[in-house]
Amino acid sequence: MNKRIFSLGLVFSLFLLLMGPSACRSRLSEEELEAKARDIHEKILTVDTHCDTPMLMVRSDWDIGERHEPSERRAARIDLPRMKEGGLDAEFFAAFVGQGKRDEEGYSRAASRADALLDAIHKMCSDYPDLVELALTPDDAYRIEGKGKRAAFIGMENGYPIGMNLSLLKKYYDRGVRYITLCHSSDNDICDSSTDRREPEDNGLSNFGTKVVAECNRLGIMVDVSHVSDKSFYDILACSQAPVIASHSSARALCDHPRNLSDEMLKALAEKDGVVQVCFVSSFVKEEEPNPERDAAIAALREKYGSLRSITSEEERRKIQREYEAIFEKYPQDLATVEDLVDHIDHMVAVAGDEHVGIGTDFDGGGGVEGCSDVSQMVRVTEELVRRGYTEDQIRKIWGGNIMRVFRKVEEKARELAVKSSS
């Protein structure tokens, strides 16, 4: 054999090994690959850190305990039977409250809405005790999974219900909230949002927000930086004594959207021992081709109804939502694919390391990609990870191990702070 050819071949082989999972593609047949993926998926703890399904659970005409055919118009992306089908062991159900006026009336309304959503999550657990159980700690997730049931964690999306009352954090913790997304699509009293630039300057985390982060650290609530502005992100990292999470965000380098994290942000999050959970919202995964007709229809709808923040009637909100859905049915999106999604995982692993990446679908809040459009198809992500050469240990970390590690670190910090305050 020509020694030069042999040397080049050896160098190329070493190069492939150093390139990591995306370069080491599986040589299994498709049938073998799917079987291997199913086996891994069933063995590991699978965790999704964000869904907005509680918005449906508060309705009297929708039941999360019933299986809904995915093709049905009002099926939603998640229900308990399909969670089992998709092998999803644990879900963080988000109590999402849209941003409204920052006054006493607005705070009161937001707190009432949050209470209704939390009630719905607790009711799900009491209505279907054989299918699902409320989880408060990482150990709960593994225990509940061992019983063949789904673990229901609670997150709060948008700190708006707190208003300016720091004591409400303890109330929400006692009701099961284990992470808080500090803001949503608009600035609030805690911090500035990534998608609200009515005020051109990004003011970041407020003085009150600093107190909120400190109280979350004290209680053992994970601080969620999804939706926050860039300055807010760095301010939060600087003041938090515990690792933070991004419960549903993707990579800005692959899709230039302000909701996504830049490489610098990914590295900073990893240095803090945090975790970013890749989001399934198609427009955060892949930049869409322009669609002037759809854009015009959406603009007309906004002109007709004004800002959703000003609409307090749930019936009216649902009516507007149906009209939005009709527009997207007429002008369908060119959805990102599972392959596009795992490109983000590849990139995040390359930038931040495989101990700092996870899954946060945002199902029922806009999430869903071609090939994994509802919870029953979650194994497709595992299949693509196997196809790209990820090991079982890496897949275990991405699907649940990483978020559980961060969760434990947040709990440990809370215990440490409690000891300090009592001494």
N, C-alpha and C positions, 0 to 999 in steps of 0.2 A: 504493500500500500504506500502511496506517495505520502511522505512524512508531513509535507506542507498541508495536504488535504486533511490528514488526521488531526493536525494541530488546529486547523481552522474549525474542524468539526467539534473538537473538545472545547474550544473557546465559545462556539455558538451554544453548546449545551450548557456551559456554565452561565452564559448570558441569560438563557431562558430560566434557569433556576433562580438567578438573582432578580429577575423581573417580577417574580411573585405570581399570585393566582391568575391574573388576567392573561399571562403568557403560557401558563401550564394547562392547556385545555385538556379535558378528559378524553380518553380514547375508548371509553365504554360505548357500547351500542346504545341507542336511544332507550330501548327497553330496560337495559341494565342500569342506565343512568337514572331513569325514573324510579326504579325499584330502590336504588341506593338512596336517592333523595327522600323517598317516602320513609325508608327505614330511619334515616337521620332525623327527619322531621318529627317522627313519632317518639323518638328517644329523648329529644331535647326539650327544654322549657321554651316555648315560643311566646313572645310578648309583643303586643302592639301598644305603643305609648300614647296614641291619640285617635279617638273617634268622637264624632258629634251626634251619635245615635240617641243620646238622652233628649234631644230636641224632638224626636219622634215619640219617645217613650212617655212624654207628658200628654200626648194625645189620647183620646178615648177610643179612636178608631184604628189603632195600630198596636200589635202585641208582639213584643220581642221574643216571647216563648214559642210563637208559631213560626213554622218555616214558610218563608216567602220565596216564590220562584223569582230568580234574579231578573228574568225578562219582563216581569210585571212592572208597570209604570211606577207604582208607589211601593216597590219591594224593599227599598233601602239596601244598604250594602252589608249590614250586619244584623243577624238575629242569632239566638242561642243554638238552634239546630245547625245552622250553617257554620257557626264557630267550630262546632264539633267536626263537621265534614271537612273543614279546612285545616283542622289540626291546630287551631289557635288556642293556646292554653290560658292566656291572661290578656285582659284588655283594660286599658285606662280609659274609662268612660268620662268624657269631659262635660262639666257643667259650664256651658258657654253662655255668656251674657254679652250681647252687643253693646258697644260704647254709646252712651247717651249723655245728657247734660250733666255737668259736674256741679251739681247743687244738691241740697238735701232731698228734694223730691226725686231727682234722678237716682241718688244713692239708695233711697228707700225702695224704689221700683226695681232696681238692679238686685238688691238683697232678696226681695220677694221672688224674683225670677230664679235666682240661684237656689233658694230654698225649695222651689217647686222641682227643679231638676235633680237636686240631691234626694228629695223624696222619691222621685221616680226610680232612681238607681237603687235605693234601699228597698223599694216596693218590688222591683224585679227579683232581688235576692230572696225576699220573703214569699213571693208568689211561686218561685221555681227553685226551692231548696235542693231538689235532686239534680238540678242542672248547673247551678251557679252559686257562688258564695262570695261575700264581701271579703276582700283582702286588704290588710293594713300594713303588712310587712313583707319583705322578700321571703321569709320562711313560710308565710301563709301561702304564697304562690306555689311553692314546691309541694306543700302539704295538700293543697286543694287539687293540684294537678295529679298527685298520687292517688286521689280518690276518683279520678275520671271526670271531675267537674271543671267548669270554667271559673277562673279567678277574676273577680271584678274589682279593680282598683278605681279610685276616683281622682281625677285632676280637675282643676278649675282654670278655664281659659278666659283670661282677662281678669285683672285684679280690681276691676271697676266696682264689684259688689262690696269691697272693703270700704269704699268711700275714703274718708279720712279717719276711720275708726280702727286703729291698730288692734284693738281687742277682738275684733271679729275674726282675725286669723286663728285664734285659739278655738273659737266656735266652729270654724270650718275644719280645722284639724280634728276636733272631737267628732265631727260628722263623717270623717273618713278621707278628707282631701289630703293627698300626699304629694301633689305638685301644684304650683300656680304659675300659669303663663302670665307674666306681669302686665302685659297689655295685649290689645288685639290690633285691628287695622287703623285705629286712631290713637292719638296721644291721650294719656290720662294723667291722674295725679301722681302716679308712681314713676312713669318714664315715658319717653317718646317712642313712637311706633316707626317701623321701617317703611310704612306705606302712607304716612301722613306728613306731608310737607307743606301744609297750609302756612305754617310758620317756617320760613326758609332755613332758619338755624336749627340744628339738631342740639337740643338742650340736654339730652341724655337722661340719666337717673336723677330724680329730684331729691331734695333733702328728706321728704317723707318716704320716698322710695328706698333710700338707704336704710331707714328704720324698718321698712317692710322686709328687706333682705335679711337684716339682722334678726328679726323676729322669726322668719322662716328657718334660719339657721338654728335658732334656739329651740323651736318646736320640733324640728325634723321634717320640715316640708321642703321638697326639692324645688329650687328656683329654676324656672323654665324661661330661656331666652329666645325661643321662637317668637316671631313677630316684632321683637324690639329693634330699635334703630342701632346703627353701628356704634355710635357713642354710648348709648345705653348699654350695649353689649359689653364694651370694655369697662365701663363704670361698674357694672354688676360683677364682672370677674375680679375687679380690683377690691371690692368691698366684701364679697362673700367669703366666709370662712370655710365653706364646704364646696365640693364640686358642684357644678351646675349642669343642666341638661338643655338640649334643644329638642323638644318633644316631636317636632315635625318640620324639619328644614332640610334642604338639599344643598348641592354644591354650586356656588355662584360661578366658578370657573367653567362649568359645563352648561349652565343656563343663567344668564345674567339678569337675575331678578333680585330686588332688594330683600325679599323674604329669605333668600338663600345666604349661606355663609361663605365668605371669601376664604382663600387658602390661609391667610394670616389669622382669620378668626378660628378656623379649624385647628390650627396649630396652638393658638392660645387656649382654646377649650381643652385640648388634650394635655397641655402643660398643667392645667388646673385639675387634671384627672376626670374631666367631664365626658359626656357622650352626646353625639349628634345622631338623631333618629331620622333616617332618610324619609322624605315625604312623597306620597303617591299622587299629589296634585299635578296633573299633566303639565300645566303651564309653569310649574317649578322644576320640571324634569327636562322639558324640551321646549325651545322657543317656537311658538306657533307661527304658521304662515298667515299673512294678513287675510282677513275676511271682511271686506267693507260692508257687505249686506248685513252680516250679523252685528257688526259694530254699530251700524245705523239703527238697527232694531233695538239694541240694548240702550243706545243713547235716547231713543224715543221713549222707551219705558222709564228711564230715569227722569226724563223731562215730565212725563205724565204723573209720576208718584213722588218725585223729589227724593230726599235722602231717607233710607230705611231707618236711620237713627231716630227720625222724627215720628215714626209709626209705632204706636204702642199696642195696637190691637193684633193679637196673634192670628185671628181670622184674616185680617187684612194682609198680614205678612205672608200667610200661606197662599193667599190669592196671587200676590205678586210673585211668589216663588214658582207657582204653576205657570205663570206667564213667561218667566225666565226659562223654565224648562221647555216650554213650547218653542221658544226661539232656538234653543240648542238642538231640539229635535228637527227643526226645519233647516238649520245650518249647523250640522254636526261638526264637532271638533276633530282634528287630526290628532288623535291621542298618542302620547308617548307609549312605549312598549315596556315589557318587563326587562328586555335587554337594555333599553335606555336607562331604566331605573338602576339596574345593577352596574351600569357604567358609573353612576354616581357613587355607589358603594365602593367600586374599584378605586375611584379617585380619592374618596375620603380615607380609605385604608392606606393608600400610597402617601397621603399628606399627613394624616393624624395617627395612623396605626390601627390595627384591627381590634384593639381594646377600647376604641373610642367611637364606634359606629354601631347603630342599631336600626330598628324599624319603627316608623310612626306614620301610619297610613293616611290619617285624616279622612277615613271613610265617613260618609254621611255629612262631610263638611267640604266636599269638593274632590276628595281623593278617589283615585281609580285609574288604572292604566290598562292598555290593551294586553290581555293575557292574565291580568289580575285585577278584575273590576269589582270583585266583592270578596268577602271573607272566606267563602268556600274554595277559593282558588289560591290560597296563600302558599301552598306547597310549590307553586310555579316559581316563586322566588328562590326557594331552596334548590329546585332543579337547576336553575340558571347559575346559582353559586357553585353547585357540584360540577356543572358543565365547564365552568371557568377554573376549576382546580382548587377551590377552597377546601380545606380539610374539615373534618367533622368538628374539631376543636374550634376552628375559626367560625364555623357556622353556629356553633353553640353560643359563642360569645356575641355574635352579631344579633342572633335571634332573641337573646334574653339575658345572657350572662353579664354583658356589659352594663345594662341598665340596672340589674340587680346589684352589681358591685357598687355602682354609684349610690344607689338607694341606701345600701348598708353604710357607706362612708358618711352620708348625710345623717343617718341615725346615730352613728358613732360620735360625730361632731356635736349633735344635740346633747348626748349623754355627757360628753366632756364639758360642754358649757354649763350644764346643770350642776356638775360637781364644782366647777369654779365659782358659780354664783352662790353655792351653799357654804363654801369654805371661808 
